[in-house]
Amino acid sequence: MALLALFASVATAQEGSGTLPPERPTVSELVVTPKITCMDPEPDPAAPAPRIVSSFPAPEAVIRPGVLVVRLTFDRPMTCDGFIVEAPPIPNPCPTRRQQMSLSFDRRTIRVLCKTEPGMSYALRLGVTPTQQFHSLDGRPPEAYEVRFRTSSEGLTTTIAEALAQDAGTLPPADTPRP
């Protein structure tokens, strides 16, 4: 729940007097984007298996250690279920017992909050075990996918905003001094 609040688009209501007109009810001065509703898949055996079209971290990337928001973007809309699992013997930076996930409104991008340590190698895997797989809205599991990456020994990413900026390319790459 906390992750959903952190990923929610929040904007301060800015009206001339600081109050909203009665036709626009509000709980506070914040307007929050509603949480997406999870949907059960409708099996379609003829549908293609979903594929990951991009991810962060990218395979073999070197990223800053600290807070990490793993992003998996699929070519098809996905359900809310699934886990990123370990790829032994390399550690998984995402907790396996309880992962906090966010799903984009087009249902193609899944984000998971994780944490990394400096100077480490990590691996993420999905599509391996039936009980932990993500599924498309067509009920199809994705093709097996694994990404290996490592962290630098430089500047910790300490906030979700910095982690998202690193994915968007607006934070300098690992091993680059920050101003």
C-alpha positions as CSV (number, residue, x, y, z in Angstrom):
1,M,0.0,0.0,0.0
2,A,2.8,2.4,0.9
3,L,4.5,1.8,-2.5
4,L,1.2,2.6,-4.3
5,A,1.0,5.9,-2.4
6,L,4.6,6.6,-3.4
7,F,4.0,5.9,-7.1
8,A,0.6,7.7,-7.1
9,S,0.6,11.0,-9.1
10,V,0.1,13.7,-6.5
11,A,-0.6,17.3,-7.4
12,T,-1.4,20.2,-5.0
13,A,-4.7,21.7,-5.7
14,Q,-4.0,25.2,-6.8
15,E,-7.1,27.4,-6.9
16,G,-7.0,31.1,-6.3
17,S,-8.3,31.1,-2.7
18,G,-6.8,27.7,-1.8
19,T,-10.3,26.1,-1.6
20,L,-12.0,24.0,-4.2
21,P,-15.5,24.7,-5.5
22,P,-18.3,22.5,-4.1
23,E,-18.7,20.5,-7.4
24,R,-15.1,19.1,-7.0
25,P,-15.1,17.3,-3.7
26,T,-11.8,16.5,-2.1
27,V,-10.6,14.9,1.1
28,S,-7.6,17.2,1.4
29,E,-5.6,19.7,-0.7
30,L,-4.1,16.8,-2.6
31,V,-5.5,15.1,-5.7
32,V,-4.3,11.5,-5.9
33,T,-4.6,9.3,-9.0
34,P,-6.7,6.2,-8.1
35,K,-5.2,2.8,-7.7
36,I,-5.6,0.4,-10.6
37,T,-7.9,-2.5,-10.1
38,C,-6.5,-6.0,-10.5
39,M,-8.2,-8.2,-13.1
40,D,-8.3,-11.9,-13.4
41,P,-7.0,-13.3,-16.7
42,E,-9.4,-14.5,-19.4
43,P,-7.6,-17.5,-20.9
44,D,-7.0,-17.5,-24.6
45,P,-4.7,-20.4,-25.7
46,A,-4.2,-18.8,-29.1
47,A,-2.7,-15.6,-27.6
48,P,1.0,-15.2,-27.8
49,A,3.1,-15.4,-24.7
50,P,4.0,-11.9,-23.4
51,R,7.5,-10.7,-23.9
52,I,9.6,-8.2,-22.0
53,V,10.4,-5.4,-24.4
54,S,12.5,-3.3,-21.9
55,S,13.7,-3.4,-18.3
56,F,15.5,-1.4,-15.8
57,P,18.1,-2.4,-14.9
58,A,19.0,-3.5,-18.4
59,P,21.0,-6.7,-18.8
60,E,24.6,-6.3,-17.7
61,A,24.0,-2.7,-16.6
62,V,26.0,-1.0,-13.9
63,I,23.7,1.1,-11.6
64,R,24.0,3.1,-8.5
65,P,23.4,1.1,-5.3
66,G,20.6,1.8,-2.8
67,V,16.9,2.2,-3.5
68,L,16.1,0.4,-6.8
69,V,12.8,0.4,-8.7
70,V,12.9,-2.5,-11.0
71,R,10.9,-1.9,-14.2
72,L,9.6,-4.6,-16.5
73,T,7.8,-3.4,-19.6
74,F,5.8,-6.1,-21.5
75,D,4.4,-6.1,-25.0
76,R,0.9,-7.1,-23.7
77,P,-1.3,-6.1,-20.8
78,M,-0.6,-8.0,-17.6
79,T,-2.4,-9.1,-14.4
80,C,-1.3,-7.9,-11.0
81,D,0.0,-11.3,-9.9
82,G,3.6,-12.5,-10.0
83,F,7.0,-12.3,-8.4
84,I,10.5,-11.6,-9.4
85,V,12.4,-14.7,-8.1
86,E,16.0,-15.6,-7.4
87,A,18.6,-16.8,-9.9
88,P,20.9,-18.7,-7.6
89,P,23.7,-18.3,-6.7
90,I,23.4,-14.6,-7.5
91,P,21.3,-12.6,-5.0
92,N,17.9,-11.1,-5.8
93,P,17.6,-7.5,-4.7
94,C,13.8,-7.7,-4.4
95,P,12.5,-9.4,-1.2
96,T,11.0,-12.7,-2.2
97,R,8.4,-13.1,0.6
98,R,6.7,-9.7,0.0
99,Q,7.2,-7.6,-3.1
100,Q,5.5,-4.3,-3.4
101,M,4.4,-3.9,-7.0
102,S,3.0,-1.1,-9.1
103,L,1.2,-1.7,-12.4
104,S,0.9,1.1,-15.0
105,F,-2.6,2.1,-16.2
106,D,-2.0,0.4,-19.6
107,R,-1.0,-2.7,-17.6
108,R,2.2,-3.2,-19.6
109,T,4.7,-1.9,-17.0
110,I,5.3,-3.5,-13.6
111,R,7.5,-1.8,-11.1
112,V,8.9,-3.4,-7.9
113,L,10.6,-1.7,-5.0
114,C,14.0,-3.3,-4.2
115,K,17.3,-2.5,-2.5
116,T,20.9,-3.0,-3.5
117,E,24.3,-2.8,-1.8
118,P,27.4,-1.2,-3.3
119,G,29.8,-3.3,-5.5
120,M,27.5,-6.3,-5.8
121,S,26.2,-8.5,-8.6
122,Y,22.5,-9.2,-8.8
123,A,20.1,-11.3,-10.9
124,L,16.3,-11.1,-11.4
125,R,14.3,-13.9,-13.0
126,L,10.7,-14.5,-13.9
127,G,8.6,-17.0,-15.9
128,V,10.3,-19.9,-14.0
129,T,7.7,-21.5,-11.7
130,P,4.0,-21.6,-12.3
131,T,3.0,-20.4,-8.9
132,Q,5.1,-17.2,-9.1
133,Q,4.6,-16.3,-12.7
134,F,3.2,-13.1,-14.0
135,H,0.4,-13.6,-16.6
136,S,-1.0,-11.5,-19.4
137,L,-4.7,-10.7,-19.4
138,D,-5.0,-13.5,-21.9
139,G,-3.8,-15.9,-19.2
140,R,-0.4,-16.6,-20.8
141,P,2.8,-16.7,-18.7
142,P,5.8,-14.8,-20.2
143,E,8.7,-16.4,-21.7
144,A,11.5,-17.1,-19.1
145,Y,13.5,-13.9,-18.5
146,E,16.6,-13.2,-16.5
147,V,18.6,-10.0,-16.1
148,R,22.0,-9.7,-14.4
149,F,23.4,-6.4,-13.4
150,R,25.8,-5.0,-10.9
151,T,26.1,-1.9,-8.7
152,S,28.9,0.6,-8.5
153,S,30.6,1.7,-5.4
154,E,29.6,5.3,-5.9
155,G,26.8,7.5,-4.6
156,L,23.8,5.7,-3.0
157,T,20.4,6.2,-4.5
158,T,18.4,7.1,-1.4
159,T,14.9,8.0,-2.6
160,I,12.3,6.6,-4.9
161,A,12.5,9.8,-7.0
162,E,16.3,9.2,-7.5
163,A,15.6,5.6,-8.4
164,L,13.0,6.6,-11.0
165,A,15.3,9.3,-12.4
166,Q,18.1,6.7,-12.8
167,D,15.7,4.6,-14.9
168,A,14.7,7.7,-16.9
169,G,18.3,8.5,-17.5
170,T,18.1,11.9,-15.7
171,L,20.4,10.8,-12.9
172,P,24.1,10.4,-14.0
173,P,25.1,6.8,-14.6
174,A,27.0,4.8,-12.0
175,D,30.6,5.9,-11.4
176,T,29.9,9.4,-12.5
177,P,30.3,12.1,-9.8
178,R,27.2,14.0,-9.0
179,P,27.3,17.8,-9.0
